[in-house]
């Protein structure tokens, strides 16, 4: 599921003492695990769809709809919660109307890529949303595969989620991303018109904005010790600027086809050319330099695999929260409360923010 | 999956403004989600079994077997890693030979409870294990359901993992649990012989040991700021003492049957008696007082749903770790390293300990 560099594993593992044959078996079995996981996801998406439709009907009830996603987000686990700052929460709290998650490349017969994800955020409009004009923000993530070539001509496979930046029409002085998201969109649009990315003025502008935000983060770092994983200068709304990489659908299809053929050959016991690169060999890829939300792929997966299927659970839990939670209770709680204390303690408590 | 108090949800949700009918729909849909998740787990366990068997053969190769589970454990995610102290790691690092996880109540045809889990830890023996005599530690967790009655006669349903304590035959002065695990086993054995738990001298002894360890924790609390979630006085080996609750198989079967019948009636649109308790109403349950590893159920689920299926991935990742990771690199890293830095930073780094 994660966008790791695959392929160079066999060599890696074999480095210390592991025989080449065993390393190859490990590499092949890893592929088989990934394929089984994708199949499982495919079945899971299909079997849960009717329940999500039922849920959509129930949460459309006005008393529930008014704060369903706020309550869900306020109970999200740490690996989602850490990306939502108090300023983000203020925006989401007052303007978010609904969220929908679709595995849009998977059709009703179960054909297609189940790992591609579409998020549709709906917002209040007019005066009800003092922050931006958009009634809807649609962010699509495509699962793509890519074969990169190292300087020595060896190959490295990358796969993961890629996406196009989505612009937000901020109202005056309301841009919480401090121009970062706009800069990412500007660069993307300039690239589409052609030209080398590195040479574009929009690229220079984006790198400058990134440096500004980084400086701001360092400045604010000491002020917010309570939630150390949250980077104060950045915003959840930069998620809409995530790109991941710029693998086209065509390149991805070719890479996938090649890998499938290679996999089939290995399964049949045929010899395949071993031209995979070591991890030591760098691939010239400047993409990360222009990334405004480096963890976008991981957050998309966490939202789609955890927040979305468990939303009803998080909603119900939001009513079970202790309203005035006292830090001191944790320290001096007696043994009989240990289990509950642990649950409370293992998650950042920001329940008041949305 | 989690052992929460179910059932009282409808009332909870309805408390502020949500109409009773909508609250009932939410409660029913929650049940349907849980049932769908169990079905998915059932299918997943069946379809992954052949891959786990293949993996067992590959990792039996001597060069891999020598440190497979150590490498896996050293790359475990935070929600597992936090329970393994450096002293635990020293024991596991030198004595653990293998680990096996079985959904032992699920047969080959897919019949039975897929949530019950058996862990089999195999250890070195004789001088190769200076810590304890056991060649094998088998810890079985049963998924059980229970109907508790509140003082006012209302009902509350609990379900989750229950288990019997497993004794470890520590070598002289080697008991890392400081007598806690022994005390849990002593109490359990005394209970089996009959008598009220609260009146047994073994209960008093266990509560005393728990207080000792708690005092030790408070003492050591300031010394280890780097991994705040790890409680210094406690040990992973107390996991073998986890009990959860004392629901018998018979009680669980009755409660499950009753709940299924209730669920079927609701699905058919029939009226069912609404005798579920509010969350405010306490059930007299002293069980937590005698629990030596309160998070045992959650850790069992994390080990079975994450560590076990992803073991090969964690093993391969263990070769990709930067050997001498420098904290300073994190602070001053340039943008192009952001993604890797984040990955590193989001997980406790205790790679050297096993």
Interface residues (C-beta under 8 A of the other chain):
Chain A: X4 X9 X12 X13 X15 X16 X17 X18 X19 X22 X25 X26 X29 X30 X32 X33 X36 X39 X40 X43 X44 X47 X48 X51 X54 X55 X58 X61 X63 X64 X79 X207 X210 X214 X229 X279 X286 X288 X289 X291 X294 X295 X309 X312 X313 X315 X316 X317 X319 X320 X335 X336 X337 X338 X339 X342 X345 X346
Chain B: X4 X9 X12 X13 X15 X16 X17 X18 X19 X22 X25 X26 X29 X30 X32 X33 X36 X39 X40 X43 X44 X47 X48 X51 X54 X55 X58 X61 X63 X64 X79 X207 X210 X214 X229 X279 X286 X288 X289 X291 X294 X295 X309 X312 X313 X315 X316 X317 X319 X320 X335 X336 X337 X338 X339 X342 X345 X346
